[in-house]
Amino acid sequence: MLRNLDMDVLRTFVLGMDGGSFAQAAQRVGRSQAAVSLQLRKLEEQTGHTLFRRQGRGLALTPAGETLLSYARRILALNDDALAALDGAAVAGTVRLGLVQDFAERRLPAVLGRFARTHPAVRIEVAIDRGPALVRGLESGTLDLALLWGEAAALPHAQPLGRPPVAWLAADGWVPPDGPLPLLVIEQPCAFRAAAVAALDRAGIPWRVAVTSPSLSGLWAAAQAGLGVTPRAADGAPAGVAPVAAGLPPLPPMPLALAAAADGDTPAAARLRVLLCEAVTGEDSLYGAVHGTPSSARSPRGDGN
């Protein structure tokens, strides 16, 4: 007998697991928590398997649930790509996108690839640079959109995307030496550098600039070599670089925003902007699900925190 999975139920399932809260998933899909509980029971009935087990006050996936979650992501992605391709076939033009270096080699290339597949008549031009240069590109009209740290908050056409955590990062096992703290920083102006220096000065910790790099790759190379510590988004570290365990003052989270040029709201740019916001803020999140799929999520009856 043929069995079909309910797409709406699958979407709630994926949103709840990836977001870590079925209470938040209920808000996202416009349903009550009780309705979401019924959806999850319906999903178990459709599959004929137990998908959840109790873990404290929340829910964890069984092996069958883990298998279904993997397939559910692919099913939903194919569904969304099919609809986007139908909608995007009539959209044409060029989108000029600016990216800070943190995002150039991470999740966003997959998003751009998806956009290119579903909008074959749109040409994407990508500029990878430091924030100040990207802001100038927006102001001069050579860029339509730019994903920016810190400095984007004051731009008139900027959409805030959250405040990702910032950490002190160094080579695995690195221990601060005696004397001034060796800093690895990007050339000025740099919001991460300014935040780090301010935090150290408030804490009365002496510091020195050990390495100045024009690029993020140079910063990571210096960190991997054990030359010092760098302040950066906590999830962006490459292999061999990890947060410093203790002894340094906390760093404030860094504002992240997607900014648009004053005249950059073309149909093609609007479509790309939606995908980028989804990728960064939640549905396909760089600062949520991309950190790793949670092994458990709160019960739909939880408070959603």
Buried (B, 14 or more C-beta within 10 A) or exposed (E): EEEEBEEEBBBBBBBBBBBBBBBBBBBBBEBEBEEBBBBBEBBBEBBEBEBBEEEEEBBBBBEBBBBBBEEBBEBBEEEBBEEBBEEBEEBBEEBBBBBBBBBBBBBBEEBBEBBBEBBEEBEBEBBBBBBEBBBBBBEEEBBBBBBBBBBBBEBEBBBEBBEBBBBBBBBEEBEBEEEBBBBBBBEEEBBBBBBBBEBBEEEEBEBEEBBBBEEBEBBBBBBBEBBBBBBBBBBBBEEBBBBBEEEBBEBEBBBBBBBBBEEBBBBBBBBBBEBBBBBBBBBBBBBBBBEEBBEBBBBBBBEBE
